[in-house]
Amino acid sequence: MTTLRAGGDLAPPPARTGSLPAIAGAVYVAAWLGGLAVHFSSPAVDAPASEIGRHFRAYGTAALVQSLLVHGVAGLALGVVAWAVSRRASYWGQPATGNVLKATGWAAAVASLVQMALGVILAGAAVRISDGTANRLFDAVNQLDGVKMLLLAVMVACGVALARARILPRWLGIEGAVLLLALVVAGVGYAALSPALGAAAELALVLLLVWVGAAGVAARSPRST
């Protein structure tokens, strides 16, 4: 069936993505909730090396499972959602915005997978490495988290633009605007290892779980109103 794009030009229907985007959004949320359930506490971003080493020697297995979930599984799911939203944006006449959203979403997913690798090394080798090495690995994971949050902020900004164009639900644009601010503050905090600014990460995470889950559902539904 042929449809009309913005501007009135005819366009073929997009290839079907089925339920994949919605499933990916649900997997993203579930992976984060599961990871937090397994290992809720973590040292502060500016914790001393002795505390970091002691923590990961005591909770290494839980921290390893958490890293696999919140960085590995969630990172892959994020990439799928970004891809699906980008396809939706391109179909409805916003290919540039969609491409930026996909590029930053995939870059964030890659950063997340690198975090997973570092987290697995830290958790798995904590009993054999020095506190100083554990501290450097922990700092690298946190600073990558800051970079990832800034990438996610660009992705969400694109989502806000798509919501204004009614390609995503309008409420997701409002929620995304608040999320964008929280991601920037938290991202700068983590990149600079500043606990004061990094505290915004808790709000950013809650809003991000809502945003990614809802974007996954929206990516497979008719155009938003």
C-alpha positions as CSV (number, residue, x, y, z in Angstrom):
1,M,0.0,0.0,0.0
2,T,1.3,3.5,-0.9
3,T,1.1,6.3,1.6
4,L,1.6,10.1,1.7
5,R,4.6,11.6,3.4
6,A,4.7,15.2,4.7
7,G,4.5,17.5,1.7
8,G,2.1,15.2,-0.1
9,D,4.6,13.1,-2.1
10,L,3.9,9.4,-2.5
11,A,6.1,6.9,-0.7
12,P,6.1,3.1,-0.4
13,P,5.4,1.7,3.0
14,P,8.4,1.0,5.2
15,A,9.7,-2.5,5.8
16,R,8.0,-4.0,8.7
17,T,9.9,-4.2,12.0
18,G,7.1,-6.1,13.7
19,S,7.3,-6.2,17.5
20,L,11.1,-6.0,17.6
21,P,11.4,-2.4,18.7
22,A,8.9,-2.8,21.5
23,I,10.6,-6.0,22.7
24,A,14.0,-4.2,22.6
25,G,12.5,-1.4,24.7
26,A,11.1,-3.8,27.2
27,V,14.5,-5.7,27.3
28,Y,16.3,-2.5,28.0
29,V,14.1,-1.7,31.0
30,A,14.2,-5.3,32.3
31,A,18.0,-5.5,32.0
32,W,18.4,-2.3,34.0
33,L,15.9,-3.4,36.7
34,G,17.5,-6.8,36.9
35,G,20.9,-5.4,37.2
36,L,19.9,-3.0,40.0
37,A,18.2,-5.9,41.8
38,V,21.3,-8.0,41.6
39,H,23.7,-5.3,42.8
40,F,22.1,-2.0,43.9
41,S,24.9,-0.3,45.7
42,S,28.2,0.9,44.3
43,P,31.0,3.1,45.6
44,A,30.8,6.9,45.0
45,V,32.5,8.2,41.9
46,D,35.2,9.8,44.1
47,A,35.6,6.9,46.5
48,P,39.1,6.1,47.7
49,A,40.9,3.2,46.0
50,S,40.8,1.1,49.2
51,E,37.0,1.3,49.3
52,I,36.7,0.4,45.6
53,G,39.0,-2.6,45.9
54,R,37.2,-3.8,49.0
55,H,33.8,-3.4,47.5
56,F,34.6,-5.4,44.3
57,R,36.4,-8.1,46.2
58,A,33.2,-8.6,48.4
59,Y,30.6,-8.2,45.6
60,G,32.5,-9.3,42.5
61,T,30.0,-11.9,41.2
62,A,27.0,-9.6,41.7
63,A,28.9,-6.7,40.0
64,L,29.9,-8.9,37.1
65,V,26.2,-10.0,36.5
66,Q,25.1,-6.4,36.8
67,S,27.6,-5.2,34.2
68,L,26.5,-7.9,31.8
69,L,22.9,-6.8,32.2
70,V,23.0,-2.9,32.4
71,H,25.9,-2.5,30.0
72,G,25.8,-5.5,27.7
73,V,22.1,-6.5,27.3
74,A,20.8,-3.0,27.7
75,G,23.4,-1.6,25.3
76,L,22.4,-4.0,22.5
77,A,18.7,-3.3,23.2
78,L,19.4,0.5,23.0
79,G,20.9,0.0,19.6
80,V,17.8,-1.7,18.3
81,V,15.5,1.0,19.6
82,A,17.7,3.7,18.0
83,W,17.7,1.9,14.7
84,A,13.9,1.5,14.7
85,V,13.1,5.1,15.6
86,S,15.6,6.3,12.9
87,R,13.7,4.2,10.3
88,R,10.4,5.8,11.5
89,A,11.9,9.3,11.2
90,S,13.2,8.6,7.7
91,Y,9.9,7.3,6.5
92,W,8.0,10.4,7.8
93,G,10.4,12.8,6.1
94,Q,13.0,13.5,8.9
95,P,16.0,11.4,7.7
96,A,18.7,13.8,9.0
97,T,17.3,13.8,12.5
98,G,16.8,10.1,12.3
99,N,20.4,9.5,11.2
100,V,21.8,11.6,14.0
101,L,19.6,9.8,16.5
102,K,20.8,6.5,15.2
103,A,24.4,7.5,15.2
104,T,24.4,8.8,18.7
105,G,22.3,5.9,19.9
106,W,24.7,3.4,18.4
107,A,27.7,5.2,19.7
108,A,26.2,5.1,23.2
109,A,25.6,1.4,22.7
110,V,29.2,0.9,21.8
111,A,30.3,2.9,24.9
112,S,28.1,0.7,26.9
113,L,29.7,-2.5,25.6
114,V,33.1,-1.2,26.4
115,Q,31.9,-0.4,29.9
116,M,30.7,-4.0,30.1
117,A,34.1,-5.3,29.2
118,L,35.9,-3.1,31.7
119,G,33.3,-4.0,34.4
120,V,33.7,-7.7,33.8
121,I,37.5,-7.3,34.1
122,L,37.1,-5.3,37.3
123,A,34.6,-7.6,38.9
124,G,36.3,-10.8,37.8
125,A,39.8,-9.9,38.7
126,A,39.2,-7.8,41.8
127,V,40.7,-10.4,44.1
128,R,43.9,-10.5,42.1
129,I,44.5,-6.8,41.2
130,S,45.7,-4.0,43.4
131,D,43.4,-1.3,44.8
132,G,45.0,1.2,42.5
133,T,44.3,-0.9,39.4
134,A,40.7,-1.4,40.6
135,N,40.4,2.4,41.1
136,R,41.6,3.1,37.5
137,L,39.2,0.6,36.0
138,F,36.3,2.0,38.1
139,D,37.1,5.5,37.1
140,A,37.2,4.5,33.4
141,V,33.8,2.9,33.7
142,N,32.4,6.0,35.3
143,Q,34.0,8.4,32.8
144,L,32.7,6.3,29.9
145,D,29.3,6.5,31.6
146,G,29.6,10.3,31.4
147,V,30.4,10.2,27.7
148,K,27.6,7.8,27.1
149,M,25.1,10.1,28.9
150,L,26.2,13.0,26.7
151,L,25.7,10.9,23.6
152,L,22.3,9.9,24.9
153,A,21.4,13.5,25.5
154,V,22.0,14.2,21.8
155,M,19.9,11.1,20.9
156,V,17.0,12.3,23.2
157,A,17.3,15.9,21.7
158,C,16.6,14.3,18.3
159,G,13.7,12.5,19.9
160,V,12.3,15.8,21.2
161,A,12.5,17.2,17.6
162,L,10.7,14.1,16.3
163,A,8.0,14.5,19.0
164,R,7.4,18.2,17.9
165,A,7.0,16.8,14.3
166,R,4.4,14.3,15.7
167,I,6.6,11.4,14.6
168,L,6.9,10.3,18.3
169,P,4.2,10.9,20.9
170,R,4.1,14.6,22.0
171,W,4.3,13.6,25.7
172,L,7.6,11.9,25.0
173,G,8.9,15.2,23.8
174,I,8.0,16.9,27.1
175,E,9.5,14.0,29.1
176,G,12.5,14.0,26.8
177,A,13.2,17.7,27.5
178,V,13.5,17.1,31.2
179,L,15.6,13.9,30.5
180,L,17.9,15.9,28.3
181,L,18.8,18.3,31.0
182,A,19.3,15.5,33.6
183,L,21.6,13.6,31.2
184,V,23.8,16.7,30.5
185,V,24.2,17.4,34.2
186,A,24.9,13.8,35.1
187,G,27.1,13.2,32.1
188,V,29.3,16.2,33.0
189,G,29.4,15.0,36.6
190,Y,30.5,11.4,35.7
191,A,33.0,12.5,33.1
192,A,34.6,14.9,35.7
193,L,34.1,12.3,38.5
194,S,32.0,14.9,40.4
195,P,29.6,13.3,42.9
196,A,27.6,16.6,43.2
197,L,26.7,16.7,39.5
198,G,26.6,12.9,39.1
199,A,23.7,12.8,41.6
200,A,21.4,13.8,38.7
201,A,22.1,10.3,37.2
202,E,19.4,8.7,39.4
203,L,16.7,11.0,37.9
204,A,18.1,10.6,34.4
205,L,18.0,6.8,34.7
206,V,14.3,6.7,35.7
207,L,13.4,9.1,32.8
208,L,15.6,7.2,30.4
209,L,13.9,3.9,31.1
210,V,10.6,5.5,30.4
211,W,11.9,7.1,27.2
212,V,13.5,4.1,25.7
213,G,10.6,1.8,26.5
214,A,8.0,4.2,25.1
215,A,10.2,5.0,22.0
216,G,10.4,1.3,21.3
217,V,6.6,1.0,21.4
218,A,6.1,4.1,19.3
219,A,8.6,2.9,16.6
220,R,6.2,0.2,15.6
221,S,2.8,2.1,15.8
222,P,1.0,4.4,13.4
223,R,2.1,8.0,13.3
224,S,1.6,9.8,16.6
225,T,-0.9,12.6,17.1
